[in-house]
Amino acid sequence: MIARVPEGQPVVCLSAALARVGNNRQILTDIATFFLEDTPNLLDEIRSGIDEQDSELAARRAHTMKGLAANFDALPCVAAAQDVEHQCLNQNWNAARDGYGHLVAEVERVLAALKAELSL
């Protein structure tokens, strides 16, 4: 059950993210840097949770990823993380593995967009 995002949805919407932080570009850059630094570990923990069928670990880390991506209005990534979270909570491990692959692809798109748009 992958949450559907409208076709053509931008990878991130930094104007909305910037408005949320009072148009303070430094705060947005700090949040983006945190995302860049923490994402590899979060993805590893999600994968480990899925591999070990630890629904609490995998779902909690997917939930964290969802929140981090939401900071940038990265709706396709948010939807992918929500799907993984849902599949893990329901212990649908094959669907969780499939969703994890989609999540990794969406995270990579967000990382590329943040690096390009914020010169990180």
SVG drawing of the C-alpha trace seen along z (x, -y; Angstrom):
<svg xmlns="http://www.w3.org/2000/svg" viewBox="-3 -35 31 46">
<polyline fill="none" stroke="black" stroke-width="0.4" points="0.0,0.0 2.2,-2.8 0.7,-6.2 -0.1,-8.0 1.5,-11.3 0.2,-13.3 2.2,-12.8 4.8,-15.5 5.1,-16.3 8.4,-18.1 11.1,-16.2 11.3,-19.0 9.7,-22.4 12.3,-24.6 10.2,-27.7 7.6,-26.1 10.4,-24.8 12.1,-28.2 8.8,-29.8 8.4,-27.4 11.7,-28.5 10.9,-32.2 12.9,-32.6 16.1,-31.8 18.2,-30.1 20.8,-29.1 18.3,-27.2 17.1,-25.4 20.7,-24.6 21.3,-23.2 18.2,-21.0 19.3,-19.8 22.8,-19.1 21.3,-17.0 19.2,-15.1 22.3,-14.4 24.2,-13.2 21.5,-11.1 19.9,-9.5 22.5,-6.7 22.2,-5.5 18.4,-5.7 18.2,-3.7 20.6,-1.1 18.4,-0.7 15.2,-0.4 16.9,2.3 18.1,4.1 14.7,3.9 13.1,5.4 15.8,8.1 15.4,9.0 11.6,8.7 11.8,6.1 8.6,4.2 9.1,1.7 12.6,0.7 11.9,0.6 8.5,-1.3 10.0,-3.8 12.9,-4.6 10.7,-4.9 8.5,-7.2 11.6,-9.4 12.5,-9.4 9.0,-10.5 9.3,-13.4 12.7,-14.5 11.5,-14.4 8.4,-16.4 10.7,-19.3 11.4,-19.8 7.9,-19.1 9.5,-16.0 6.1,-14.4 7.2,-11.4 9.8,-10.5 7.2,-11.1 4.8,-8.7 7.5,-6.1 8.5,-6.3 4.9,-6.1 4.4,-3.0 7.4,-1.2 6.2,-2.2 2.8,-0.8 4.1,2.4 6.4,2.9 3.7,2.3 1.6,4.9 4.6,7.2 4.2,7.5 7.9,8.2 7.9,8.8 6.0,5.5 8.3,3.8 11.4,4.9 9.8,3.7 8.9,0.4 12.3,0.0 13.8,0.1 11.4,-2.7 12.2,-4.7 16.0,-4.5 15.4,-5.8 13.2,-8.7 15.8,-9.6 18.5,-9.7 16.4,-12.1 15.9,-14.3 19.6,-14.3 20.5,-15.3 17.9,-18.1 19.1,-19.4 22.8,-19.3 22.0,-21.1 19.6,-23.7 21.4,-24.5 25.0,-24.0 25.8,-21.4"/>
</svg>
